[in-house]
Amino acid sequence: MPGEEMMRQAAVLITGSEIISGLRQDVLVSPFARMLKAKGVEVREVRMIGDDPSMVLSSVEDMARSTNLVIVTGGLGDTPDDRSHTVIEELKLRFSSARIRYLDNPVGLARGVEVEIKGTRVIFMPGVPHEAKAMLEGVIKSLPDRGPDTTTVAVFGLRETEAANMLGDLANECSFLPKDMEIKILVPMGLETRVREILGRFALDGEDLCSSFASTMRSRGLTVACAESITGGLIAHLITQLPGSSEYFKGGIVAYSNDIKENVLGVPRETLAAHGAVSREVADSMLLGVLGTTGADVGMATTGIAGPSGGTKDKPVGTVWIAVGSTEQRQSRRFVFPFQRDGNKLVTAKVALFMLRSLVHDKDIHSNTLA
């Protein structure tokens, strides 16, 4: 039976000729290491090899001698170059006591396979990044808690390196799990208050930005609406992912064309002509328009250039204007985001939620019915 230290160690084996030849870049090692560390498991070794089954087999056997968890990605599926099943069959032959079970793939078709040999769990999963990450989350949930008791602090508005720099030496005792423009920081229980004090308004009170936004709307008795151009309905989608959002979400208007901005939201034609659709003046007018149309207490409006085309010297791709607030208290800000189209849309939507949540706190905005 592996010792206590061994029980806290894992090894990762990345397979694939495309990675070895440089045709594809590995994107799994860092997130795998962070996810495992958050469970108190240290990755003691990482290897990258080609698709040769004999090489995979010898590497698995070698890594299994010194750890009790081996994660193997790549080579699992239904295509001709999927070699992992050959390795699995050979392990069954070499270890008569090997136990086999199949693992669900929550976001794909190829199931994972777990082979337990002499107390070591060897997990084979597809090399498709989003499938492998989703499957590893399930594996991690099945691991015993062996690290210190931790709590999660959700963070938005900071890069991982920025949060770590702010925390200084405390960062060494935390684990950082970035996902979808947000960060979840696993913090030892006794340090949560200190971490929250240091990170200030960037530390959210809920498990993520959307749940924190929902909590703010509910606690203040506010209703909200959104007018979206660049985000194309993404803000409304993020809000309505949560059950019970109908309590505070009035609705949204996707005003992608200038015609809809003018005729539905009431943006003056001369404002569009003078300043262009991507401007503070248009964002402000969109906000006032959606508040007037829906009767919501507070709202958000977004307009920008998602890319990859459409940018100019004065308004490059990634330029965004976001307006948030109420008819009496509003805030508008310009951003230039550096991502691809999907990333620019997602970060715009989440920044809008964060800006409105922050403004409600900073200005003590609350519903008239509660005044």
ROPA-46656 format. One record per residue (C-alpha): x, y, z; residue number from 0; residue in one letter. Coordinates in nm, 4 decimals, m for minus. Layout:
<rs>
          x          y          z   resi   resn
          X          Y          Z    NUM      a
...
</rs>
This chain:
<rs>
          x          y          z   resi   resn
     0.0000     0.0000     0.0000      0      m
     0.1490     0.3392    m0.0940      1      p
     0.2765     0.5567     0.1898      2      g
     0.1222     0.8879     0.2914      3      e
     0.3655     1.0975     0.0829      4      e
     0.3074     0.8768    m0.2190      5      m
    m0.0658     0.9181    m0.1734      6      m
    m0.0180     1.2901    m0.2308      7      r
     0.1747     1.2528    m0.5551      8      q
     0.0670     1.2061    m0.9145      9      a
     0.2263     1.1777    m1.2563     10      a
     0.0989     1.3061    m1.5892     11      v
     0.1737     1.1405    m1.9225     12      l
     0.0871     1.3469    m2.2321     13      i
     0.0888     1.1368    m2.5491     14      t
     0.0629     1.2449    m2.9105     15      g
     0.2893     1.2674    m3.2118     16      s
     0.1502     1.6124    m3.2907     17      e
     0.2883     1.7500    m2.9637     18      i
     0.6290     1.5867    m3.0053     19      i
     0.6595     1.7137    m3.3629     20      s
     0.5566     2.0639    m3.2625     21      g
     0.2358     2.0675    m3.4666     22      l
     0.0262     2.1101    m3.1526     23      r
     0.1039     2.2826    m2.8236     24      q
     0.0295     2.1193    m2.4896     25      d
    m0.2364     2.3075    m2.2916     26      v
    m0.3090     2.0487    m2.0217     27      l
    m0.0080     2.0287    m1.7893     28      v
    m0.0600     2.3605    m1.6092     29      s
    m0.4355     2.3240    m1.5491     30      p
    m0.3896     1.9590    m1.4467     31      f
    m0.1221     2.0560    m1.1922     32      a
    m0.3384     2.3348    m1.0482     33      r
    m0.6481     2.1159    m1.0247     34      m
    m0.4582     1.8369    m0.8500     35      l
    m0.2789     2.0737    m0.6136     36      k
    m0.6135     2.2139    m0.5071     37      a
    m0.6943     1.8633    m0.3799     38      k
    m0.3616     1.8371    m0.1975     39      g
    m0.1968     1.6244    m0.4692     40      v
     0.1433     1.7291    m0.6028     41      e
     0.2434     1.6438    m0.9594     42      v
     0.5908     1.4940    m0.9185     43      r
     0.6542     1.4118    m1.2857     44      e
     0.5343     1.5076    m1.6326     45      v
     0.6305     1.3249    m1.9509     46      r
     0.5478     1.3894    m2.3153     47      m
     0.5905     1.1048    m2.5600     48      i
     0.4649     0.9933    m2.9006     49      g
     0.1855     0.7485    m2.9772     50      d
     0.3939     0.4273    m2.9758     51      d
     0.2029     0.1827    m2.7498     52      p
     0.5229     0.0210    m2.6221     53      s
     0.6567     0.3600    m2.5096     54      m
     0.3257     0.4470    m2.3435     55      v
     0.3186     0.1096    m2.1672     56      l
     0.6730     0.1335    m2.0321     57      s
     0.6153     0.4928    m1.9173     58      s
     0.2923     0.3993    m1.7369     59      v
     0.4595     0.1095    m1.5565     60      e
     0.7566     0.3249    m1.4564     61      d
     0.5441     0.6133    m1.3287     62      m
     0.3117     0.3794    m1.1403     63      a
     0.6031     0.2543    m0.9281     64      r
     0.6483     0.5912    m0.7561     65      s
     0.2980     0.7413    m0.7506     66      t
    m0.0492     0.6123    m0.6861     67      n
    m0.2164     0.8231    m0.9562     68      l
    m0.1111     0.8367    m1.3221     69      v
    m0.3053     1.0529    m1.5683     70      i
    m0.2637     0.9605    m1.9354     71      v
    m0.4079     1.1840    m2.2077     72      t
    m0.4310     1.1290    m2.5810     73      g
    m0.4794     0.8165    m2.7850     74      g
    m0.8251     0.7343    m2.6530     75      l
    m1.1247     0.7329    m2.8829     76      g
    m1.2548     0.5719    m3.1998     77      d
    m1.0048     0.6896    m3.4614     78      t
    m0.7278     0.4687    m3.6123     79      p
    m0.4493     0.6464    m3.4201     80      d
    m0.6103     0.5847    m3.0807     81      d
    m0.3566     0.3515    m2.9185     82      r
    m0.4534     0.3608    m2.5520     83      s
    m0.6820     0.0588    m2.5775     84      h
    m0.3810    m0.1484    m2.6872     85      t
    m0.1936    m0.0347    m2.3755     86      v
    m0.4925    m0.1099    m2.1536     87      i
    m0.5240    m0.4643    m2.2881     88      e
    m0.1534    m0.5254    m2.2284     89      e
    m0.1812    m0.3985    m1.8691     90      l
    m0.4642    m0.6452    m1.8111     91      k
    m0.2428    m0.9264    m1.9366     92      l
     0.0566    m0.8236    m1.7264     93      r
    m0.1399    m0.7625    m1.4087     94      f
    m0.4001    m1.0313    m1.3557     95      s
    m0.5388    m0.8422    m1.0560     96      s
    m0.5959    m0.5232    m1.2578     97      a
    m0.9410    m0.3760    m1.2148     98      r
    m1.1028    m0.1899    m1.5053     99      i
    m1.3831     0.0632    m1.4949    100      r
    m1.5111     0.3179    m1.7411    101      y
    m1.5403     0.6905    m1.6693    102      l
    m1.8105     0.9165    m1.8070    103      d
    m1.7145     1.1963    m2.0420    104      n
    m1.9476     1.4884    m1.9561    105      p
    m1.8650     1.6869    m2.2693    106      v
    m1.7719     1.4267    m2.5328    107      g
    m1.8272     1.0761    m2.6660    108      l
    m1.5041     0.8921    m2.5794    109      a
    m1.5258     0.7463    m2.2302    110      r
    m1.2269     0.7385    m2.0003    111      g
    m1.0809     0.4169    m1.8660    112      v
    m0.9377     0.3554    m1.5204    113      e
    m0.6997     0.0658    m1.4628    114      v
    m0.6074    m0.0041    m1.1018    115      e
    m0.2817    m0.1967    m1.0671    116      i
    m0.1222    m0.2716    m0.7312    117      k
    m0.2928     0.0215    m0.5577    118      g
    m0.2171     0.2712    m0.8349    119      t
    m0.4944     0.4308    m1.0359    120      r
    m0.4033     0.4794    m1.4025    121      v
    m0.6540     0.7075    m1.5750    122      i
    m0.6706     0.7105    m1.9544    123      f
    m0.8615     1.0018    m2.1058    124      m
    m0.8916     1.1754    m2.4446    125      p
    m0.6397     1.4396    m2.5432    126      g
    m0.9067     1.6920    m2.6448    127      v
    m0.8366     1.9670    m2.3881    128      p
    m1.1902     2.0580    m2.2809    129      h
    m1.2860     1.6901    m2.2536    130      e
    m0.9743     1.6000    m2.0531    131      a
    m1.0244     1.8905    m1.8099    132      k
    m1.3901     1.8040    m1.7563    133      a
    m1.3073     1.4382    m1.6939    134      m
    m1.0252     1.5207    m1.4534    135      l
    m1.2685     1.7237    m1.2438    136      e
    m1.4670     1.4036    m1.1926    137      g
    m1.1548     1.2065    m1.1032    138      v
    m1.0456     1.4714    m0.8525    139      i
    m1.3832     1.4621    m0.6787    140      k
    m1.3267     1.0925    m0.6128    141      s
    m0.9914     1.1516    m0.4426    142      l
    m0.9739     1.1590    m0.0625    143      p
    m0.9130     1.4962     0.0983    144      d
    m0.5505     1.4836     0.2078    145      r
    m0.4468     1.8471     0.1947    146      g
    m0.5237     2.1097     0.4586    147      p
    m0.8833     2.2249     0.4973    148      d
    m0.9434     2.4925     0.2377    149      t
    m1.2125     2.7314     0.1260    150      t
    m1.2653     2.8877    m0.2149    151      t
    m1.2394     3.2608    m0.2807    152      v
    m1.3774     3.3565    m0.6207    153      a
    m1.1968     3.6463    m0.7889    154      v
    m1.2737     3.8634    m1.0902    155      f
    m1.0913     4.1605    m1.2362    156      g
    m0.7377     4.0333    m1.1782    157      l
    m0.5055     3.8097    m1.3755    158      r
    m0.3660     3.5110    m1.1905    159      e
    m0.0216     3.6728    m1.1662    160      t
    m0.1724     3.9993    m1.0404    161      e
    m0.3637     3.8195    m0.7646    162      a
    m0.0519     3.6252    m0.6672    163      a
     0.1594     3.9434    m0.6539    164      n
    m0.0970     4.1143    m0.4332    165      m
    m0.0990     3.8190    m0.1942    166      l
     0.2809     3.8037    m0.1752    167      g
     0.4026     3.5182     0.0464    168      d
     0.0428     3.4080     0.1063    169      l
     0.0250     3.2998    m0.2582    170      a
     0.2569     3.0069    m0.1805    171      n
    m0.0107     2.8601     0.0454    172      e
    m0.2894     2.8969    m0.2113    173      c
    m0.3872     2.7254    m0.5358    174      s
    m0.5090     2.9256    m0.8347    175      f
    m0.7656     2.7818    m1.0753    176      l
    m0.8393     3.0219    m1.3644    177      p
    m1.1487     2.9526    m1.5748    178      k
    m1.3575     3.1643    m1.8128    179      d
    m1.1896     3.4948    m1.7213    180      m
    m1.2320     3.4276    m1.3480    181      e
    m1.0075     3.2753    m1.0814    182      i
    m1.0925     3.0408    m0.7991    183      k
    m0.8328     3.0575    m0.5233    184      i
    m0.8130     2.7637    m0.2843    185      l
    m0.7180     2.9165     0.0494    186      v
    m0.6385     2.7490     0.3856    187      p
    m0.9331     2.8137     0.6173    188      m
    m0.7457     3.0360     0.8593    189      g
    m0.6276     3.2695     0.5829    190      l
    m0.9572     3.3480     0.4086    191      e
    m1.0200     3.6752     0.5908    192      t
    m0.6680     3.8004     0.5216    193      r
    m0.6884     3.7040     0.1533    194      v
    m1.0204     3.8847     0.1168    195      r
    m0.8813     4.1949     0.2874    196      e
    m0.5847     4.2060     0.0496    197      i
    m0.7842     4.1440    m0.2693    198      l
    m1.0605     4.3843    m0.1675    199      g
    m1.3427     4.4311    m0.4151    200      r
    m1.1930     4.1743    m0.6520    201      f
    m1.2801     3.8980    m0.4014    202      a
    m1.6410     3.7965    m0.4635    203      l
    m1.8885     3.6853    m0.2026    204      d
    m2.0361     3.4013    m0.4097    205      g
    m1.8862     3.0972    m0.5780    206      e
    m1.8406     3.2952    m0.9008    207      d
    m1.9214     3.6294    m1.0591    208      l
    m2.2723     3.5382    m1.1738    209      c
    m2.3835     3.4087    m0.8342    210      s
    m2.2277     3.7127    m0.6644    211      s
    m2.4147     3.9427    m0.9022    212      f
    m2.7392     3.7581    m0.8314    213      a
    m2.6840     3.7888    m0.4566    214      s
    m2.6340     4.1643    m0.4890    215      t
    m2.9516     4.2117    m0.6921    216      m
    m3.1555     4.0054    m0.4468    217      r
    m3.0138     4.1639    m0.1315    218      s
    m3.0830     4.5170    m0.2619    219      r
    m3.4220     4.4313    m0.4055    220      g
    m3.3149     4.5571    m0.7478    221      l
    m3.4373     4.4642    m1.0933    222      t
    m3.1955     4.4697    m1.3861    223      v
    m3.2026     4.4837    m1.7660    224      a
    m2.9379     4.4919    m2.0377    225      c
    m2.8886     4.6426    m2.3826    226      a
    m2.6308     4.4460    m2.5779    227      e
    m2.4518     4.5093    m2.9025    228      s
    m2.1055     4.3470    m2.8977    229      i
    m2.2106     4.0785    m2.6475    230      t
    m2.5107     3.9692    m2.8540    231      g
    m2.7208     3.8443    m2.5621    232      g
    m2.4371     3.6909    m2.3618    233      l
    m2.5066     3.9042    m2.0528    234      i
    m2.8680     3.7870    m2.0503    235      a
    m2.7465     3.4298    m2.0903    236      h
    m2.5062     3.4566    m1.7967    237      l
    m2.7739     3.6046    m1.5725    238      i
    m3.0424     3.3518    m1.6640    239      t
    m2.8163     3.0497    m1.6172    240      q
    m2.9046     3.0688    m1.2489    241      l
    m3.2412     2.9426    m1.1285    242      p
    m3.4637     3.2121    m0.9840    243      g
    m3.3157     3.4880    m1.1994    244      s
    m3.6665     3.5932    m1.3018    245      s
    m3.6933     3.7520    m0.9561    246      e
    m3.4579     4.0330    m1.0579    247      y
    m3.3957     4.0112    m1.4354    248      f
    m3.6449     4.2127    m1.6380    249      k
    m3.5039     4.1305    m1.9804    250      g
    m3.2569     4.2302    m2.2466    251      g
    m3.2464     4.3918    m2.5891    252      i
    m2.9862     4.2815    m2.8438    253      v
    m2.9384     4.5997    m3.0462    254      a
    m2.6774     4.4842    m3.2938    255      y
    m2.7660     4.7238    m3.5747    256      s
    m2.7841     5.1010    m3.5574    257      n
    m3.1448     5.0763    m3.6715    258      d
    m3.2397     4.8815    m3.3561    259      i
    m3.0317     5.1126    m3.1388    260      k
    m3.2213     5.4089    m3.2805    261      e
    m3.5753     5.2745    m3.3182    262      n
    m3.5994     5.0372    m3.0202    263      v
    m3.3647     5.1911    m2.7626    264      l
    m3.4126     5.5507    m2.8702    265      g
    m3.0486     5.6341    m2.9396    266      v
    m3.0611     5.9643    m3.1309    267      p
    m2.9560     5.9383    m3.4937    268      r
    m2.7356     6.2440    m3.4567    269      e
    m2.5507     6.0760    m3.1662    270      t
    m2.4746     5.7732    m3.3802    271      l
    m2.3632     5.9940    m3.6672    272      a
    m2.1446     6.2202    m3.4548    273      a
    m1.9753     5.9640    m3.2311    274      h
    m2.0224     5.6249    m3.3972    275      g
    m2.1854     5.3166    m3.2469    276      a
    m1.8774     5.2393    m3.0358    277      v
    m1.8720     5.5403    m2.8072    278      s
    m1.9511     5.6588    m2.4565    279      r
    m2.2452     5.8621    m2.5835    280      e
    m2.4103     5.5633    m2.7532    281      v
    m2.3466     5.3281    m2.4581    282      a
    m2.5044     5.5821    m2.2204    283      d
    m2.8016     5.6305    m2.4490    284      s
    m2.8502     5.2545    m2.4860    285      m
    m2.8518     5.2201    m2.1078    286      l
    m3.1120     5.4907    m2.0611    287      l
    m3.3172     5.3376    m2.3416    288      g
    m3.3300     4.9879    m2.1920    289      v
    m3.4082     5.1262    m1.8456    290      l
    m3.6955     5.3292    m1.9888    291      g
    m3.8272     5.0394    m2.1981    292      t
    m3.8157     4.7729    m1.9257    293      t
    m3.8677     4.9809    m1.6133    294      g
    m3.5702     4.8099    m1.4462    295      a
    m3.3981     4.9756    m1.1499    296      d
    m3.0484     4.9294    m1.2917    297      v
    m2.8958     4.8076    m1.6143    298      g
    m2.5975     4.7531    m1.8410    299      m
    m2.5211     4.8484    m2.2006    300      a
    m2.2343     4.7242    m2.4175    301      t
    m2.1053     4.8340    m2.7563    302      t
    m1.7731     4.7489    m2.9146    303      g
    m1.5641     4.5760    m3.1800    304      i
    m1.5255     4.2023    m3.1113    305      a
    m1.3077     4.1322    m3.4148    306      g
    m1.1292     3.9927    m3.5982    307      p
    m1.2151     4.2749    m3.8413    308      s
    m1.3834     4.6110    m3.8044    309      g
    m1.1145     4.7932    m3.6113    310      g
    m0.9632     5.1298    m3.6977    311      t
    m0.6628     5.3278    m3.5761    312      k
    m0.8759     5.5182    m3.3252    313      d
    m1.0953     5.2200    m3.2384    314      k
    m0.8912     4.8990    m3.2721    315      p
    m1.0372     4.5512    m3.2395    316      v
    m1.1231     4.4933    m2.8755    317      g
    m1.2411     4.8487    m2.8144    318      t
    m1.5480     4.8391    m2.5908    319      v
    m1.7689     5.0903    m2.4125    320      w
    m1.9697     4.9689    m2.1138    321      i
    m2.2311     5.1782    m1.9354    322      a
    m2.3924     5.0636    m1.6107    323      v
    m2.6169     5.2052    m1.3423    324      g
    m2.9559     5.3682    m1.2960    325      s
    m3.1160     5.6755    m1.4475    326      t
    m2.9739     5.8816    m1.1598    327      e
    m2.6339     5.7164    m1.1039    328      q
    m2.4375     5.5895    m1.4027    329      r
    m2.0837     5.4989    m1.4948    330      q
    m1.9260     5.4497    m1.8396    331      s
    m1.5825     5.3094    m1.9169    332      r
    m1.3755     5.2359    m2.2256    333      r
    m1.1685     4.9195    m2.2555    334      f
    m0.9413     4.7710    m2.5205    335      v
    m0.9398     4.3939    m2.4702    336      f
    m0.6652     4.1785    m2.6253    337      p
    m0.8526     3.8534    m2.6926    338      f
    m1.0028     3.6789    m2.9935    339      q
    m1.3695     3.7354    m3.0776    340      r
    m1.5150     3.4890    m2.8234    341      d
    m1.2834     3.6120    m2.5507    342      g
    m1.3644     3.9771    m2.6173    343      n
    m1.7368     3.9030    m2.5947    344      k
    m1.7048     3.6996    m2.2743    345      l
    m1.4820     3.9473    m2.0921    346      v
    m1.7096     4.2363    m2.1950    347      t
    m2.0159     4.0601    m2.0554    348      a
    m1.8434     3.9749    m1.7285    349      k
    m1.6896     4.3193    m1.6844    350      v
    m2.0366     4.4681    m1.7293    351      a
    m2.1712     4.2456    m1.4501    352      l
    m1.8738     4.3333    m1.2293    353      f
    m1.9036     4.7066    m1.2961    354      m
    m2.2728     4.7150    m1.2093    355      l
    m2.2248     4.5040    m0.8977    356      r
    m1.9418     4.7346    m0.7836    357      s
    m2.1409     5.0507    m0.8576    358      l
    m2.4368     4.9242    m0.6576    359      v
    m2.2057     4.8680    m0.3600    360      h
    m2.0046     5.1889    m0.3990    361      d
    m2.3029     5.4198    m0.4490    362      k
    m2.5348     5.2275    m0.2175    363      d
    m2.7913     5.1964    m0.4964    364      i
    m3.1063     5.0263    m0.3766    365      h
    m3.4582     4.9804    m0.4979    366      s
    m3.7046     5.2620    m0.4388    367      n
    m3.9413     5.0095    m0.2836    368      t
    m3.6859     4.9536    m0.0062    369      l
    m3.5937     5.3189     0.0450    370      a
</rs>
